[in-house]
Amino acid sequence: MYNLFSVKLLFESTATSTINPAKIFEERIFLVKGGSSEEVCSIVKKHFKPETYENADGGINKVELVKILDVFELVDDLSESLNLKEVYSRYIIFENPSTTAEEAIEKYSLDK
């Protein structure tokens, strides 16, 4: 039997553009079906592989999952197919492209 979990993730996006180099962190929450929190973490890591693409400025953007911030089991019984549906997203933009994920987590208490 599978349970429904809410998973809070932190993604990091780096842009190599001569016009506007930046580092952006995005906090997202997804719903994931799994038998345990460990299984859910494994599903998430397999699903979100790093992505690289060319941006409008001709630079390269790289987006990757940098941390699973929280996993908790939902108590409501939701019968629809909601696996890996995004329910929340927040962009956190830093002017300094050398900002680390740990600095973003600390500054915005993302692990709380």
C-alpha positions in Angstrom: 0.0 0.0 0.0 1.2 3.5 -0.8 0.8 6.6 1.3 0.8 10.2 0.1 3.7 12.4 1.2 4.4 16.1 0.8 8.0 16.8 -0.1 9.6 20.2 0.1 12.6 20.6 -2.3 15.2 23.2 -3.0 16.4 23.7 -6.6 19.4 25.8 -7.7 19.5 27.5 -11.1 22.8 29.1 -12.3 22.9 31.2 -15.4 26.1 31.8 -17.3 25.1 35.0 -19.2 27.4 37.9 -19.9 24.4 40.3 -19.5 23.0 39.1 -16.1 24.8 36.2 -14.4 22.8 35.0 -11.4 22.0 32.2 -9.0 18.4 31.5 -8.2 17.0 29.2 -5.6 13.5 27.8 -5.9 11.6 26.2 -3.1 8.9 23.8 -4.4 6.5 21.3 -2.7 5.3 18.2 -4.5 3.0 15.3 -3.6 4.5 11.9 -4.0 3.1 8.4 -3.4 5.4 6.0 -1.6 5.6 3.3 1.1 8.0 5.3 3.3 9.8 8.6 3.5 13.0 6.8 2.4 11.2 5.5 -0.7 9.8 8.9 -1.5 13.3 10.5 -1.3 14.5 7.9 -3.7 11.6 8.6 -6.2 12.3 12.3 -6.0 16.1 11.9 -6.6 15.4 9.7 -9.6 12.8 12.0 -11.1 14.6 15.4 -10.8 17.8 15.0 -12.8 19.9 18.2 -13.6 18.7 20.1 -16.6 20.8 22.4 -18.8 19.3 24.7 -21.5 20.2 27.8 -23.5 18.5 31.0 -22.2 17.3 34.0 -24.1 20.6 35.9 -23.6 22.5 33.1 -25.3 23.9 31.8 -22.0 23.5 28.4 -20.4 21.1 27.7 -17.5 21.6 24.7 -15.2 18.8 23.7 -12.9 19.3 21.0 -10.3 17.8 19.6 -7.1 20.2 20.5 -4.3 18.3 19.4 -1.2 15.2 17.6 0.0 14.2 20.0 2.8 11.3 18.1 4.3 9.1 15.0 3.8 5.9 14.4 5.7 3.0 12.0 5.3 -0.4 13.5 4.6 -3.3 12.3 6.8 -6.0 13.2 4.3 -7.2 10.5 1.9 -6.9 12.0 -1.6 -8.2 9.5 -4.2 -7.1 11.4 -7.3 -3.8 10.6 -9.1 -1.7 13.3 -7.5 1.7 11.7 -7.7 4.5 14.3 -8.2 2.1 17.2 -8.6 3.6 20.5 -7.6 1.6 22.4 -5.0 4.0 25.3 -4.1 6.9 27.2 -5.6 8.9 30.2 -4.5 11.9 31.8 -6.3 14.7 33.3 -4.2 17.0 35.4 -6.3 20.5 36.4 -5.2 22.5 39.0 -7.1 25.7 37.2 -6.0 26.1 34.1 -8.2 28.5 32.5 -5.6 25.7 32.2 -3.0 25.5 28.6 -1.8 22.4 26.5 -1.1 23.4 26.4 2.6 23.4 30.2 2.7 20.0 30.4 1.2 18.6 27.8 3.6 20.0 29.7 6.6 18.9 33.2 5.4 15.4 32.1 4.6 15.0 29.3 7.2 14.0 26.9 4.3 14.6 23.8 6.5 12.0 24.8 9.0 
